[in-house]
């Protein structure tokens, strides 16, 4: 007697979830669109172009006019018939250009594809396109969208106005979701900022931390109370590395850029942002206060080599960070594993 055969397909499971997602969004799509989106998810989950790791983000929409709901810059690359190859071609042609907050868009309309790039970066302090379209809950009417974003190696987010799906193209243990941890980290970095620019500072850090972490090979970040005694105590315990003679006050730079809105203040903020990203992606720990000031980077903590810790030097350093006077400790490994620890 033949044995009963069971068949499980990761591809079919993901296709089913994509279909459920679009149904929940009331976004009517042709069959080829569902398969094309699966191909996009599969490719951007670990995308390389000529040996360079890229992190393109993609917006699927039924109406390109959706971008008129927010300030934007947009250019069309190509129009083609709606088929699976059209989706692949859109990613191939646009992914190398989808950097510095440019996002790929694909309009699916009347069995045609129109694709190109769009940016909401009108000023240095502009909210990200993701934040403006997804988090801000803009009124879209009959216009629909699906935002596709790689969160970690083989982990992709598919999100719309109503629904969110995390697609894991791996059998490894599920990693923490990067977006959630970055949001919490940004909240802590701006916690003691005062006045009307507090939310703007949080959103700015969220955008920059996302950019830094995507392009780096692992990170260690510590958040500390912006208090002279607490800072001095940390410097005595964590003394192997670089403390800046004058802190970089990112929160103040954001506030000035928003108040004055001049080319000079925007360029100044951009210049210091570039330095911050480099610090975050340097070996060692970057220390930031809860008022948005950068105190130091390339800092090393003595690790307990006998501790029962899975992972390399960065993972052991994270465990040692938890014993310091830090409000929050953040760790991201090269393969995208995330750890977040709060003393509060």
C-alpha positions in Angstrom: 0.0 0.0 0.0 1.5 3.3 -1.0 2.3 5.9 1.6 0.4 9.1 1.7 2.5 11.9 0.2 2.5 15.4 1.6 4.0 18.3 -0.2 4.8 21.7 1.3 5.9 24.6 -0.9 7.4 27.8 0.5 6.7 29.4 -2.9 3.0 28.5 -2.8 2.6 29.6 0.8 4.1 33.0 0.0 2.0 33.4 -3.2 -1.1 32.7 -1.1 -0.1 35.3 1.5 0.5 37.8 -1.3 -2.9 37.2 -2.6 -4.5 37.6 0.8 -2.5 40.8 1.3 -3.8 42.4 -1.9 -7.4 41.2 -1.2 -7.2 42.9 2.3 -5.9 46.1 0.7 -8.8 45.9 -1.9 -6.0 46.2 -4.5 -7.2 44.3 -7.6 -4.3 42.8 -9.5 -3.9 40.5 -12.5 -2.5 37.0 -11.9 0.9 37.9 -13.4 1.2 40.7 -10.9 1.2 38.4 -8.0 3.9 36.2 -9.5 5.9 39.3 -10.5 5.8 40.6 -6.9 6.9 37.2 -5.6 9.9 37.5 -8.0 10.6 41.0 -6.7 10.5 39.8 -3.1 12.8 36.9 -3.8 15.3 39.1 -5.6 15.5 42.1 -3.2 15.8 39.8 -0.2 19.5 39.4 -1.0 20.2 41.6 -4.0 23.6 42.1 -5.6 24.6 44.0 -8.7 28.1 43.4 -9.9 29.2 42.2 -6.5 27.7 45.1 -4.6 25.0 44.5 -2.1 22.0 46.8 -2.8 18.9 47.5 -0.8 16.3 48.7 -3.3 12.8 49.5 -2.0 9.8 49.1 -4.4 6.3 50.6 -4.4 3.6 48.9 -6.4 0.6 51.1 -7.3 -2.4 51.2 -9.5 -2.0 55.0 -10.2 1.1 57.0 -10.5 -0.8 60.0 -9.3 -0.6 58.6 -5.8 2.7 60.5 -5.5 0.9 63.8 -5.9 -0.4 63.4 -2.4 3.1 64.3 -1.1 6.0 66.5 -2.2 8.2 64.5 -4.5 10.6 64.2 -7.4 9.8 61.5 -10.0 11.1 60.2 -13.3 9.8 57.4 -15.5 12.4 54.9 -16.8 10.3 52.8 -19.1 6.8 51.5 -20.0 6.2 47.9 -21.0 3.5 45.2 -21.1 2.5 43.6 -17.9 4.3 40.3 -17.5 6.7 38.6 -15.1 9.7 39.7 -17.2 8.5 43.3 -16.9 8.9 43.2 -13.1 12.3 41.6 -13.3 13.4 44.3 -15.9 12.1 47.1 -13.6 14.3 45.9 -10.8 17.3 45.3 -13.1 17.2 48.8 -14.6 16.3 50.7 -11.5 18.0 49.0 -8.5 21.4 50.6 -9.1 19.7 54.0 -9.1 17.6 53.4 -6.0 20.0 54.9 -3.5 20.1 58.0 -1.4 16.3 57.7 -0.6 15.3 57.1 -4.2 12.6 54.4 -4.4 11.5 52.2 -7.4 7.9 52.6 -8.3 5.9 50.2 -10.6 2.5 51.3 -11.8 0.2 48.4 -12.8 -2.6 49.7 -15.0 -4.6 48.4 -18.0 -2.2 45.4 -18.5 0.7 47.7 -18.7 3.7 48.4 -16.5 5.2 51.9 -16.0 8.3 52.0 -13.8 10.9 54.5 -12.6 12.1 56.2 -9.5 10.6 58.6 -6.9 12.0 60.5 -4.0 10.3 62.5 -1.2 13.7 64.0 -0.2 12.9 67.7 -0.8 15.1 68.8 2.1 17.6 67.1 4.3 14.9 66.8 7.1 12.2 65.5 4.8 10.4 62.4 6.1 11.2 59.2 4.2 8.8 58.1 1.5 7.9 55.1 3.6 6.9 57.3 6.5 4.9 59.7 4.4 3.0 57.1 2.6 2.7 54.3 5.1 3.1 55.7 8.6 1.3 59.0 8.0 -1.9 57.2 6.7 -2.5 59.7 3.8 -5.9 59.7 2.2 -5.5 57.8 -1.1 -9.1 57.3 -2.3 -9.2 54.6 -5.0 -5.4 54.7 -5.4 -3.7 51.7 -3.9 -0.1 50.9 -2.9 2.1 48.1 -1.7 5.5 48.9 -0.3 8.3 46.2 -0.5 11.3 46.6 1.6 14.2 44.3 2.7 14.6 44.2 6.5 17.4 41.7 6.7 19.0 38.9 4.6 16.1 36.9 3.3 13.5 38.8 5.3 11.2 41.2 3.3 8.3 43.4 4.4 5.2 43.8 2.2 3.1 46.6 3.7 0.1 48.6 2.6 -2.3 51.0 4.2 -4.3 48.3 6.0 -2.0 45.2 6.1 1.5 44.1 6.7 3.2 40.8 5.9 6.7 39.8 6.8 8.0 37.3 4.3 10.9 35.0 5.5 12.6 33.2 2.6 14.6 31.0 5.0 14.0 28.2 7.5 16.2 29.9 10.1 14.7 31.3 13.4 12.7 34.4 12.7 14.8 37.6 13.3 13.4 40.6 15.0 11.9 43.1 12.6 14.3 45.9 11.9 11.7 48.6 11.4 10.3 48.1 14.9 13.7 48.1 16.6 14.9 51.2 14.7 11.7 53.0 15.7 12.3 52.3 19.3 15.9 53.3 19.1 15.0 56.6 17.4 12.4 57.2 20.1 15.1 56.8 22.8 17.7 59.0 20.9 15.1 61.9 20.9 13.5 61.2 24.2 14.8 64.3 26.0 14.6 66.6 23.1 12.2 69.5 23.8 9.8 71.5 21.8 8.0 71.2 18.5 11.0 69.6 16.8 11.1 66.5 18.9 9.1 64.4 16.5 11.1 65.7 13.5 14.3 64.7 15.3 12.9 61.2 15.9 11.9 60.8 12.3 15.3 62.1 11.1 17.2 59.6 13.2 14.9 56.8 12.1 15.7 57.6 8.4 19.5 57.9 9.0 19.7 54.8 11.2 17.9 52.8 8.6 20.3 54.0 5.9 23.4 53.3 8.0 22.3 49.9 9.1 21.4 48.8 5.5 24.8 49.8 4.2 27.0 48.5 7.1 28.3 45.1 8.1 27.1 45.2 11.6 26.5 47.8 14.3 26.7 48.4 18.1 24.9 51.5 19.4 24.5 52.7 23.0 22.1 55.3 24.2 22.9 57.2 27.4 21.2 59.8 29.6 22.4 63.3 28.6 23.7 64.0 32.1 27.3 65.1 32.9 27.8 62.7 35.8 26.4 59.8 33.8 28.5 60.6 30.8 31.7 60.9 32.9 31.1 57.6 34.6 30.7 55.9 31.2 33.9 57.4 30.0 35.7 56.0 33.0 34.3 52.5 32.3 34.3 52.6 28.5 37.7 54.2 27.8 39.1 52.3 24.8 38.1 54.4 21.7 37.3 57.9 20.5 35.3 60.5 22.5 34.7 63.7 20.6 36.1 66.9 22.1 32.9 68.6 21.1 29.8 66.4 20.6 27.9 66.5 17.3 24.5 67.8 18.2 22.3 66.3 15.5 19.1 67.4 17.2 20.3 71.0 17.2 21.3 70.7 13.5 17.8 69.4 12.6 16.2 72.2 14.6 18.3 74.9 12.9 17.7 73.4 9.4 14.0 73.4 10.0 13.9 76.9 11.4 16.2 78.6 8.9 15.5 76.4 5.8 18.6 77.7 4.0 21.1 75.9 1.7 23.8 76.4 4.3 21.9 74.7 7.2 20.8 71.8 4.9 24.3 71.2 3.6 25.7 71.4 7.2 23.2 68.8 8.4 24.0 66.6 5.4 27.7 66.8 6.1 27.4 65.8 9.7 24.9 63.1 8.8 27.5 61.6 6.5 30.0 61.5 9.4 27.4 59.9 11.7 26.7 57.1 9.2 30.4 56.4 8.9 30.7 56.3 12.7 27.8 53.9 13.0 29.4 51.6 10.5 32.9 51.7 12.1 34.1 48.9 14.3 33.1 49.3 17.9 30.3 51.1 19.7 28.8 54.5 18.9 27.4 56.4 21.8 24.5 58.8 21.4 22.7 60.7 24.2 18.9 60.9 24.6 19.1 64.5 23.4 20.5 63.5 20.1 24.1 64.3 20.7 26.9 62.0 19.3 29.6 61.6 22.0 31.9 59.0 20.6 32.6 56.1 18.3 35.0 53.2 17.7 34.7 52.4 21.4 35.5 48.9 22.7 34.3 47.2 25.8 36.2 44.3 27.5 34.3 41.1 26.8 34.0 38.0 28.9 35.4 35.4 26.6 34.1 32.7 29.0 30.5 33.9 28.7 28.1 31.5 27.0 27.3 33.7 24.0 26.4 32.5 20.5 28.2 34.7 17.9 31.4 36.5 17.4 33.2 39.5 19.0 30.3 41.9 18.3 27.8 39.6 20.1 30.0 39.3 23.1 30.5 43.0 23.2 26.8 43.5 23.2 26.4 41.3 26.3 29.1 43.4 28.0 27.4 46.6 27.0 24.3 45.6 29.0 26.4 45.9 32.2 27.3 49.5 31.5 25.2 52.6 32.4 23.4 52.7 29.1 19.7 53.2 28.7 19.6 51.2 25.5 21.9 48.8 23.7 21.4 47.9 20.1 23.2 45.2 18.1 23.0 44.1 14.5 25.2 41.3 13.1 26.5 41.2 9.6 23.8 38.7 8.6 21.0 40.9 10.0 20.4 39.3 13.4 19.1 42.1 15.8 19.2 42.5 19.6 17.7 45.3 21.5 18.1 45.8 25.3 16.6 48.5 27.5 17.4 49.1 31.2 14.0 50.8 31.6 
